Amino acid sequence: MAFSVIRSSHNLVRPCEETPITTLDLSEIDRLPVLRGNARTLHVYRHGGKDHQVAKVIKEGLSKALVPYYPLAGRLKQSNSNGGGELIQVECSGQGVWLVEAYANCTLDAVNYFNDIVTSQHSNVYDDLLPSQFPAVEGLDPLVQMQMTAFECGGFVVGIKFSHTICDGLGSAQFLNAVGEMARGLHHPSITPVVWKRDFFAKSSPQQQQQLNLNPTTTVVTNYRLQHANIDISMDQINHLKQEYLESTGRSCSAFEVVAATLWICRTRAVILSDYLKQNTQVKLVFFANCRHLLDPPLPKGFYGNCFFPVTVTASCEKLAHLSIAEVVKMIQESKDKLPSEFANYIKEDHEIEEDPFTPALSYATFFISEWGKLGFNRVDFGCGAPHHVIPIQSSAIIPAAIVGTPPLPHKGIRLVTWCVEEIHSQTFMDHMMKMMGK
């Protein structure tokens, strides 16, 4: 996959109209330390339109979308709160988002549309496709950074860094879809963004805020390196597993539930005899669920901040390795059923937290999984159609994780992007997955 990228220009894209200059408070969830970073993605498009002026179109769309989404053109601001702790806010300054224009010396076909890109922490491929470092002389990093790389075939790749402090996956996809709509000539986004609405649960006391921000039980094992893998699962395979669950339990299940169960079982069977796990080790499956609808009243359509809560499923390593997919799906559903009460307890003003649920102990025994297929990234259209596929970039080399997304067009089904096992366990894990999927 040898190719070179030349960055030809870069600039700050500001809102095309005057926007409010103000300072906005973040929610308790926004301010969680675990969200202090950028979510990074690559969006691959096969065609760039007849005039090949995609960068100009994206720039214009950004400038227009930043009018209703004006907080995203601002910067994070840190100050001391009245309670003596650190307070993070958004300073709405209209400074803009960072846009880099670049071109590559090959066609997308020559690099197989990056279908097999290795997006691990130790790969340099994505470095050329993500926006270059924002100049230190300009001040704090923009909340949104983008790079549009044009390829010789007329296709292009949009690399994005998006501050997770400001938006969750649903929120960032909502903004990008608005950019696409503005780029296509719409006068208003189809979803009107909520101006802010980050006060959806009571402020904590300084002591409670400290409890929210600290997790003394967190343990990180750093002497392993996780291997990246892409696994494609057809709709026929998914429907077969869902039908098996229906026949054995009389209940339906989602594609995410059956895939998560399969992944967790196969990973556990692959690593059960590793140096990091013993047969009686308690292993965890963790995924984050949207909670907008669980508030009273629910958050309005158009909210683009962080509003989710972790669902945690726990079992002994030995027990899990011998369970069926149906049994694990049932465990996942039972844990999801507890979400409304657990989230309601979390947002109460008088809640007490012994361990921050957003940062469970990190180790080889904890497996994170995230569902991306329904976020909306695969619908972002800048005027030349939906992306061929969207590639998440691995965020950590020491946190076992998987992302449930969609395969490159025109294929249907699920693409699993995983970094969940060491090299020594990689083949065994893949063998278990192929067997489970009937391959």
VOBAMI-574643 format. One line per field, with one value per residue (C-alpha): residue number from 0; residue in one letter; x, y, z. Coordinates in Angstrom, 3 decimals, always signed. Each point is the difference from the previous one (the first is absolute). Example, Ala and Ser with C-alpha at 12.3 -4.5 7.8 and 13.67 -1.06 7.14 Angstrom:
resi: (0	1)
resn: (A	S)
px: (+12.300	+1.370)
py: (-4.500	+3.440)
pz: (+7.800	-0.660)
END
This chain:
resi: (0	1	2	3	4	5	6	7	8	9	10	11	12	13	14	15	16	17	18	19	20	21	22	23	24	25	26	27	28	29	30	31	32	33	34	35	36	37	38	39	40	41	42	43	44	45	46	47	48	49	50	51	52	53	54	55	56	57	58	59	60	61	62	63	64	65	66	67	68	69	70	71	72	73	74	75	76	77	78	79	80	81	82	83	84	85	86	87	88	89	90	91	92	93	94	95	96	97	98	99	100	101	102	103	104	105	106	107	108	109	110	111	112	113	114	115	116	117	118	119	120	121	122	123	124	125	126	127	128	129	130	131	132	133	134	135	136	137	138	139	140	141	142	143	144	145	146	147	148	149	150	151	152	153	154	155	156	157	158	159	160	161	162	163	164	165	166	167	168	169	170	171	172	173	174	175	176	177	178	179	180	181	182	183	184	185	186	187	188	189	190	191	192	193	194	195	196	197	198	199	200	201	202	203	204	205	206	207	208	209	210	211	212	213	214	215	216	217	218	219	220	221	222	223	224	225	226	227	228	229	230	231	232	233	234	235	236	237	238	239	240	241	242	243	244	245	246	247	248	249	250	251	252	253	254	255	256	257	258	259	260	261	262	263	264	265	266	267	268	269	270	271	272	273	274	275	276	277	278	279	280	281	282	283	284	285	286	287	288	289	290	291	292	293	294	295	296	297	298	299	300	301	302	303	304	305	306	307	308	309	310	311	312	313	314	315	316	317	318	319	320	321	322	323	324	325	326	327	328	329	330	331	332	333	334	335	336	337	338	339	340	341	342	343	344	345	346	347	348	349	350	351	352	353	354	355	356	357	358	359	360	361	362	363	364	365	366	367	368	369	370	371	372	373	374	375	376	377	378	379	380	381	382	383	384	385	386	387	388	389	390	391	392	393	394	395	396	397	398	399	400	401	402	403	404	405	406	407	408	409	410	411	412	413	414	415	416	417	418	419	420	421	422	423	424	425	426	427	428	429	430	431	432	433	434	435	436	437	438)
resn: (M	A	F	S	V	I	R	S	S	H	N	L	V	R	P	C	E	E	T	P	I	T	T	L	D	L	S	E	I	D	R	L	P	V	L	R	G	N	A	R	T	L	H	V	Y	R	H	G	G	K	D	H	Q	V	A	K	V	I	K	E	G	L	S	K	A	L	V	P	Y	Y	P	L	A	G	R	L	K	Q	S	N	S	N	G	G	G	E	L	I	Q	V	E	C	S	G	Q	G	V	W	L	V	E	A	Y	A	N	C	T	L	D	A	V	N	Y	F	N	D	I	V	T	S	Q	H	S	N	V	Y	D	D	L	L	P	S	Q	F	P	A	V	E	G	L	D	P	L	V	Q	M	Q	M	T	A	F	E	C	G	G	F	V	V	G	I	K	F	S	H	T	I	C	D	G	L	G	S	A	Q	F	L	N	A	V	G	E	M	A	R	G	L	H	H	P	S	I	T	P	V	V	W	K	R	D	F	F	A	K	S	S	P	Q	Q	Q	Q	Q	L	N	L	N	P	T	T	T	V	V	T	N	Y	R	L	Q	H	A	N	I	D	I	S	M	D	Q	I	N	H	L	K	Q	E	Y	L	E	S	T	G	R	S	C	S	A	F	E	V	V	A	A	T	L	W	I	C	R	T	R	A	V	I	L	S	D	Y	L	K	Q	N	T	Q	V	K	L	V	F	F	A	N	C	R	H	L	L	D	P	P	L	P	K	G	F	Y	G	N	C	F	F	P	V	T	V	T	A	S	C	E	K	L	A	H	L	S	I	A	E	V	V	K	M	I	Q	E	S	K	D	K	L	P	S	E	F	A	N	Y	I	K	E	D	H	E	I	E	E	D	P	F	T	P	A	L	S	Y	A	T	F	F	I	S	E	W	G	K	L	G	F	N	R	V	D	F	G	C	G	A	P	H	H	V	I	P	I	Q	S	S	A	I	I	P	A	A	I	V	G	T	P	P	L	P	H	K	G	I	R	L	V	T	W	C	V	E	E	I	H	S	Q	T	F	M	D	H	M	M	K	M	M	G	K)
px: (+0.000	+2.762	-1.246	+0.809	-2.212	+0.814	-1.825	-0.565	-1.802	-1.590	-2.156	-2.584	-3.559	-2.213	-3.787	-1.199	-2.202	+0.454	-0.603	-0.402	+3.151	-0.596	+1.202	-2.003	+0.116	+0.549	-2.030	+1.326	+0.497	+1.762	+2.514	+1.006	+3.792	-0.473	-1.439	+2.959	+1.195	-0.908	-2.021	+1.748	-1.540	+0.687	-2.915	+0.728	-1.912	+0.282	-0.981	+0.711	-2.502	+0.460	+1.801	+2.325	-0.390	-0.915	+2.226	-1.716	-3.444	+0.892	+1.460	-3.188	-2.138	+2.071	-0.252	-3.793	-0.519	+2.075	-2.640	-2.607	+2.788	+2.012	+1.371	+2.055	+1.874	+1.169	+2.627	+0.092	+0.673	+1.375	-0.470	-0.416	-3.492	-1.426	+0.608	+3.689	-0.019	+0.656	-2.876	-0.054	-2.244	-0.401	+1.005	-2.092	+2.451	-0.703	+3.672	-0.977	+0.903	+3.257	-0.202	+2.963	+0.034	+2.249	+0.467	+1.392	+2.126	-2.134	-3.551	-2.216	-0.180	+3.789	-0.372	-3.182	-2.005	+1.742	-2.248	+2.829	+1.626	+1.724	-1.076	+1.972	+2.043	+3.086	-1.136	+1.098	-2.580	-2.644	+2.456	+0.108	-3.797	-0.840	+0.365	+3.489	+0.833	-1.688	+2.698	+0.831	+0.246	-3.733	-0.956	-2.249	-0.934	-3.245	-2.842	-0.336	+2.945	-0.350	+2.217	-1.301	+2.441	-0.752	+1.148	+0.880	-3.213	-2.185	-0.870	+1.010	+0.455	-1.157	+2.031	-1.630	+1.037	-3.027	+0.139	-1.839	-0.509	-2.472	-1.860	-0.663	-0.222	-3.615	+0.774	+3.074	-1.811	-2.897	+2.379	+1.783	-3.332	-0.895	+3.285	-0.902	-3.460	+1.383	+2.586	-2.840	-1.792	-2.571	-0.776	-0.542	+1.060	-2.738	+0.543	+0.024	+2.754	-0.928	+1.916	+1.536	-2.148	+2.960	-1.668	-2.027	+0.956	+0.850	+3.440	+1.970	+1.676	+3.808	+0.376	-2.353	+1.716	+3.304	-1.621	-1.207	+3.447	+2.119	+0.083	+2.602	-0.659	+1.018	+2.757	+1.765	+2.134	+2.431	+2.214	-2.074	-0.761	-3.441	-0.349	-2.328	-2.426	-2.991	-2.720	-2.944	-3.260	-2.772	-3.664	-0.755	+2.349	-1.425	-3.597	+0.845	+1.362	-2.994	-2.367	+1.811	-0.470	-3.693	-0.546	+1.839	-1.458	-3.150	+1.477	+1.467	+3.421	+1.873	+2.896	+2.226	-0.925	+0.703	+3.271	+1.147	-0.752	+1.904	+3.011	+0.177	-0.229	+2.615	+2.421	-0.363	+0.602	+3.112	+1.575	-1.219	+3.390	+2.051	+2.329	-2.528	-3.062	-0.659	-3.031	-1.694	+0.767	-3.053	-0.196	-2.084	-1.758	-0.617	-1.938	-1.486	-3.717	-1.749	-2.045	-1.664	-3.398	+0.423	-0.135	-3.267	-0.793	+2.149	+2.678	-1.385	+0.878	+3.051	+1.971	+3.605	+1.840	+1.076	-2.888	+0.778	+0.664	+2.058	-1.719	+2.233	-0.402	+2.151	+0.728	+2.794	+2.406	-0.540	-3.809	-0.145	+2.221	-2.583	-3.161	-1.978	-0.654	-3.644	+0.987	+2.346	-2.552	-2.395	+2.651	+0.503	-3.743	-0.347	+2.771	-1.640	-3.288	+1.746	+1.136	-2.950	+0.293	+3.809	+0.075	-2.746	+1.987	+3.157	-1.541	-1.627	+1.509	+0.570	+1.502	+3.017	+2.591	+2.618	+1.427	-0.489	-2.099	+1.452	+3.531	-0.117	+3.240	+1.977	+1.671	+0.120	-3.147	-2.163	-1.306	-1.605	-2.337	-1.660	-2.804	+0.649	-2.349	-2.948	+1.833	-0.392	+3.608	-0.818	-2.591	+2.232	-0.281	+1.998	-1.686	+1.543	-1.792	+0.417	+3.484	+1.329	+0.787	+0.967	+3.105	+0.366	+3.545	+1.175	+0.037	+2.193	+2.496	-0.817	-3.818	-1.544	-2.840	-2.134	-2.190	-3.128	-0.317	-1.009	+2.083	+1.130	-2.728	-1.740	+0.306	-2.613	+0.396	+2.459	+3.697	+1.730	+3.068	+1.816	+3.127	-0.701	+2.702	+3.755	+1.713	+0.409	-3.798	-0.920	-0.268	-1.889	-2.439	-0.570	-0.466	-2.686	-1.738	-0.031	-1.381	-2.739	-0.965	-0.136	+2.893)
py: (+0.000	+2.415	+3.465	+3.552	+2.900	+3.667	+2.523	+3.014	+2.428	+0.390	+2.609	+0.662	-0.110	+2.405	+0.347	+1.896	+2.225	+1.733	-2.385	+0.542	+0.688	-1.682	-2.694	-3.201	-2.572	-3.655	-2.841	-2.327	-2.670	+2.383	+0.817	-3.595	-0.381	-3.167	+2.223	+2.383	-0.876	-0.222	-2.654	-0.658	-1.359	-0.369	+0.416	-1.486	+1.281	-1.624	+3.106	+3.679	+1.437	+1.330	+3.206	-1.668	+2.990	-2.031	+1.965	+3.239	-1.538	-1.462	+3.331	+1.830	-2.643	+0.273	+3.769	-0.130	-2.852	+1.798	+2.715	-2.193	-2.122	+3.043	-1.578	-2.369	+3.012	+0.868	-1.360	-1.820	+2.254	-1.181	+1.958	-0.538	-0.666	+1.473	-3.323	+0.128	-2.618	+0.329	+1.298	-0.612	+2.147	+0.829	+3.495	+0.857	+2.197	-0.728	-0.849	-2.848	-3.592	-1.191	-1.115	-1.429	-0.617	-2.713	-2.282	-3.527	-1.348	-3.073	-1.188	-1.390	-3.252	-0.325	-0.064	-2.136	+2.948	-0.593	-2.995	-1.787	+2.971	-0.849	+2.838	-0.987	+2.324	-1.365	+0.662	+3.107	-0.283	+2.118	+2.716	+1.290	-0.020	+1.760	+3.788	+1.234	+1.394	+3.291	+2.691	+0.638	+3.722	+0.025	-1.019	-2.825	-2.742	+0.433	-2.264	-1.340	-0.638	-1.361	-0.921	-0.552	-2.114	-0.219	-3.068	-0.232	-1.914	+2.876	-1.723	+1.429	-0.760	+2.277	-0.494	+1.423	+0.717	+0.851	+1.050	-2.656	+2.568	+1.833	-2.778	-3.688	-2.147	+0.921	+3.693	+0.083	-1.942	+2.457	+2.921	-1.661	-0.752	+3.678	+0.952	-2.333	+1.497	+3.536	-1.106	-1.348	+3.345	-0.424	+3.224	-1.676	-3.338	-2.641	-0.383	+3.334	-0.129	+0.697	+3.117	-1.723	-1.702	-1.354	+0.462	-3.202	-1.120	+1.764	+1.385	-2.061	+1.323	+0.400	-3.262	-1.851	+1.532	-1.356	-3.429	+0.316	+0.859	-2.487	-3.773	-1.313	-3.611	+0.485	-2.393	+0.050	-2.873	+1.469	-2.903	-1.193	+1.220	-0.570	-1.251	+1.703	-2.099	+0.608	-2.674	+0.169	-1.752	-0.369	+0.715	-3.683	-0.999	+2.639	-0.964	-3.659	+0.728	+2.220	-2.753	-2.537	+2.313	+0.444	-3.745	-0.791	+2.804	+1.245	+3.516	+2.173	+1.622	+2.677	-0.510	+1.880	-2.320	-3.182	+1.350	+1.294	-3.363	-1.858	+2.306	-0.212	-3.803	-0.455	+2.457	-1.661	-3.466	+1.302	+1.688	-2.122	-1.629	+3.159	+1.449	+2.780	-2.160	-3.016	-2.265	+1.718	+3.549	+2.265	+1.343	+2.979	+1.045	+3.761	+2.046	+3.498	+0.514	+3.168	+1.472	+3.004	-1.679	-0.959	+3.532	+1.562	+1.779	-1.668	+2.106	+1.664	-1.159	+1.914	-0.337	-0.686	-0.269	-3.082	-1.944	-3.660	-2.453	-3.206	-3.371	-2.577	-3.775	-2.133	-3.722	-2.318	-0.802	-3.746	+0.259	+2.353	-2.223	-2.807	+2.021	+0.053	+3.149	-0.072	-0.118	+2.973	+1.997	-0.520	+1.333	+3.064	+0.664	-0.350	+2.567	+2.355	-0.312	+1.540	+3.056	+2.323	-0.467	+0.150	+3.160	+1.615	-0.738	+1.430	+3.348	+0.540	+2.895	-2.143	-3.000	-1.654	-1.645	-2.373	-0.594	+2.167	-2.162	+1.852	-1.197	-3.647	-1.686	-0.291	-3.325	-2.930	-1.266	+2.968	+0.076	+3.146	-0.106	+2.895	+0.105	+2.408	-1.293	+2.134	+3.232	+1.536	+0.277	-2.248	+2.525	+3.099	+1.289	+3.044	-0.062	-3.112	-2.782	-1.908	-1.147	-3.288	-0.769	+1.635	-1.105	+0.527	+0.568	-2.031	+2.257	-2.056	-2.806	-1.380	+0.036	-3.130	+1.243	-0.608	+2.253	-1.358	+1.879	-0.559	-1.601	+1.925	+0.580	-1.763	-2.801	-0.328	-1.350	+0.929	+0.786	-0.542	+2.150	-1.546	+0.380	-2.398	-2.671	-0.321	-1.567	-3.273	-0.258	+1.488	-3.167	-1.896	+2.883	+0.093	-3.779	+0.203	+2.848	-1.899	-3.086	+1.978	+1.617	-3.339	+0.748)
pz: (+0.000	-0.971	-0.882	+0.898	+1.046	-0.593	+2.172	-2.228	+2.311	+3.393	+1.682	+2.653	-1.301	+1.902	+0.073	-3.074	+2.164	+3.328	+2.906	+3.768	+1.992	+3.334	+2.389	+0.423	+2.781	-0.795	+1.475	+2.685	-2.658	-2.399	+2.721	+0.702	-0.335	-2.080	-2.767	-0.101	-3.435	-3.664	-1.764	-3.335	-3.176	-3.715	-2.423	-3.440	-3.050	-3.419	-1.992	+0.384	-2.430	-3.513	+0.942	+2.536	+2.317	+3.039	+2.368	-0.982	+0.414	+3.414	+1.101	-0.974	+1.712	+3.159	+0.074	-0.353	+2.480	+2.633	+0.239	+1.766	+1.508	+1.116	+3.243	-2.177	-1.413	+3.511	+2.357	+3.320	+2.957	+3.334	+3.203	+3.718	+1.305	+3.172	+1.692	-0.798	-2.745	-3.708	-2.087	-3.755	-2.161	-3.673	-0.976	-3.057	-1.871	-3.644	-0.545	-2.277	-0.804	-1.575	-3.649	-1.897	-3.756	-1.405	-2.965	-0.419	-2.838	-0.736	-0.586	+2.730	-1.931	+0.310	+3.803	-0.112	+1.336	+3.334	+0.581	+1.781	+1.693	+3.281	+2.269	+3.069	+2.160	-1.731	-3.570	-1.883	-2.778	+1.659	+1.033	-3.594	-0.332	+3.263	+0.369	+0.726	+3.402	+0.780	+0.396	+3.653	-0.705	-0.762	+3.542	+1.164	-2.464	-1.943	+1.094	-3.552	-2.341	-3.547	-2.930	-3.529	-2.023	-3.720	-1.949	-3.692	-0.760	+1.176	+3.263	+3.330	+3.702	+2.794	+3.177	+3.118	+3.569	+2.133	+3.649	+2.013	+2.770	-2.231	-1.831	+0.232	-3.124	-0.710	+0.456	-2.213	-2.758	+0.276	-0.558	-2.927	-1.656	+0.412	-1.695	-2.865	-0.307	-0.084	-2.574	-2.164	+0.054	+2.766	+1.842	+3.374	+1.522	-0.069	+3.757	+1.791	+2.626	+3.612	+0.971	+3.035	+2.680	+1.979	+3.421	-0.157	+3.488	+3.213	+0.667	+2.450	+3.087	-0.216	+1.927	-2.330	-3.030	+1.251	+0.290	-3.592	-1.289	+1.862	-0.077	+2.444	-0.995	-3.622	-0.992	-3.328	-1.236	-2.487	-0.969	-2.940	-3.503	-1.484	-3.562	-2.468	-2.033	-2.290	+0.042	-2.405	+0.902	-2.561	+0.721	-0.640	+2.824	+2.330	-0.774	+0.560	+3.487	+0.823	-1.118	+2.191	+2.981	-0.799	-0.244	+3.245	+2.139	-1.695	+0.125	-2.726	+0.118	-1.902	-2.377	+2.441	+2.887	-1.921	-1.425	+3.408	+1.582	-2.713	+0.267	+3.779	+0.030	-2.727	+1.560	+3.399	-1.418	-1.755	+3.033	+2.910	+0.540	-0.487	+2.602	+0.653	+0.692	+2.162	-0.252	+2.957	-1.168	-0.208	-3.544	-1.101	-3.174	-0.077	-2.535	+0.134	-0.549	-1.173	+2.875	-1.634	+0.246	+3.657	+1.337	+1.160	-2.204	-2.681	-1.615	-3.127	-3.478	-1.098	+3.243	-0.960	+3.310	+1.924	+1.501	+0.516	+2.810	+0.193	+0.034	+1.678	-0.200	+2.318	+0.100	+1.040	-2.795	+0.329	+0.031	-2.970	-2.132	+0.273	-0.562	-3.235	-2.028	+1.129	+3.671	-0.370	-2.014	+2.919	+2.414	-2.200	-0.168	+3.774	+0.501	-2.515	+1.911	+3.024	-1.974	+0.785	+3.778	+0.026	-2.112	+2.106	+3.159	-1.559	-0.869	+3.402	+1.877	+3.088	-1.751	+1.532	-2.198	+1.336	-3.456	-3.059	-2.371	-3.002	+0.712	+1.094	+0.918	-3.226	-0.585	-2.388	+1.752	-1.065	-3.565	-1.448	-2.960	-1.809	-2.573	-2.883	-2.676	+1.138	+0.865	-3.454	-1.211	-2.962	-1.235	-0.147	-3.590	-1.137	-3.394	-1.524	+1.826	+3.242	+1.055	-1.302	+3.625	+3.285	+1.859	+3.757	+1.236	+2.974	+3.045	+2.317	-0.370	+3.464	+0.122	-1.581	-2.198	-3.059	-2.121	-1.668	-3.268	-3.599	-2.770	-3.076	-2.602	-1.655	+2.572	+2.727	+3.471	+2.723	+0.015	+3.308	+0.499	+2.933	+2.074	+2.817	+0.210	-0.100	-2.981	+1.915	+0.311	-3.364	-2.086	+2.694	+0.323	-3.770	-0.111	+2.697	-1.852	-3.300	+1.717	+1.738	-3.285	-1.775	-2.330)
END
